[in-house]
Amino acid sequence: MAINSRFAVGVHILSLLEINKGGRNTSDYIAGSVNTNPVVVRRIMSMLSKAGLVLTSPGVAGATLARPIGEITLHDVYKAVRDDDADPLFAVHDKPNPDCVVGKNIQGALETSFNQAQAAMENELAGVTLDTVIRSILQQES
């Protein structure tokens, strides 16, 4: 699953855990909301748990948030579900032609812009808490 999908599903899971905090938040229940397989939910829940964002327990109890929603940022979720071995978010295509003036210089020409774009995105995510997302969800519902 691509980072953008894991990220969106991670935010979905955390939002559901908060909104349904009095209910049973099993992987089957969460998978029904996400409309995916419970195995996918469990895999992402494991990532969120390792990052200290959720507490999980086997059986009917399910999962809960590990921190208040105002203390969880979208950047926290992004970091939790990002595979460190994966390609960067912005990358130059593989093996451009080294005999071409563009091919041999494109990576160097784009590297600074790509790094700045990545940093800008991460800064934006760091400024948005799960509380903001949940308020938006509930506002749209009313």
C-alpha positions, 0 to 999 in steps of 0.5 A: 500500500502506498504511503498516501493510502497508509497515511489516509487510512491511519488518520481514518483509524485514529479519527474513528477511535476518538469518535467511537471511544465508548464503543468496541474498536476491533479491527473488523469494526474499523475495517468496515469503516475504512472499507478494507480488509481487517489485515490492512487495518491490523498492519497500520494499527501496528505501525501506529502502536509502535509510534505511540499513537494507539494502545491495542489489546487483543479480543473485544476491547480493541484499540484506543488512542494513546494520547489526547487528540490535540497532541497528535499531529498529522505529521505524527501519523505520516511518520508512523506509517512511512516506510523508511526504506521506501522511495522519497515522496518526490523522486527523479525517474530511474536511470535517465540517460547520462549521455544527455545534458538533461539526463545527467543533470536533472536530479541535481537540478530538482533535488533542492526543490524536492527537498523543500517541497517535502519539508513544506509538506511535513511542516504543514502536517505538523501544524494540524492536529487530530482534533482539527480533523475530527472537528471537521468530520463532525462539522460536515456531519451536522 
